[in-house]
């Protein structure tokens, strides 16, 4: 199995869409939201958190959602 690089594990979404579970997993298409966050990344200003690590409930893949 070939693994994707870091860029393949990052998606960009608006914070509003993420909070409303309108963001989809890039691997299986499952709708994800704040319930599936494993870690928030709050080290870049101006509006932390600027990103969140997410674990998909269906396929169990880990990836990062960058907030636009």
Residue pairs with C-beta under 8 A, 6 or more apart in sequence:
8 26
9 62
9 63
9 64
10 63
10 64
10 65
10 66
11 23
11 26
11 63
11 64
11 65
11 66
12 65
12 66
12 67
12 68
13 22
13 23
13 65
13 66
13 67
13 68
14 67
14 68
15 67
15 68
17 23
18 32
18 33
18 34
18 52
18 65
18 67
19 33
19 34
20 33
21 31
21 32
21 33
22 31
22 33
23 31
23 32
23 33
23 65
24 30
24 31
24 32
25 31
25 32
25 54
25 56
25 58
25 59
25 61
25 63
26 63
27 56
27 59
27 61
27 63
28 56
28 58
28 59
28 61
30 56
30 57
30 58
30 59
32 54
32 56
32 57
32 65
34 52
36 54
36 55
36 56
36 57
37 52
37 53
37 54
38 53
38 54
38 55
38 62
39 52
39 53
40 48
40 49
40 51
40 52
40 53
41 48
41 49
41 50
41 51
41 52
41 53
41 64
42 48
42 49
42 50
43 50
44 50
44 51
47 67
49 67
50 66
50 67
51 64
51 65
51 66
51 67
52 64
52 65
52 67
53 62
53 63
53 64
54 62
54 63
54 64
54 65
55 61
55 62
56 62
56 63
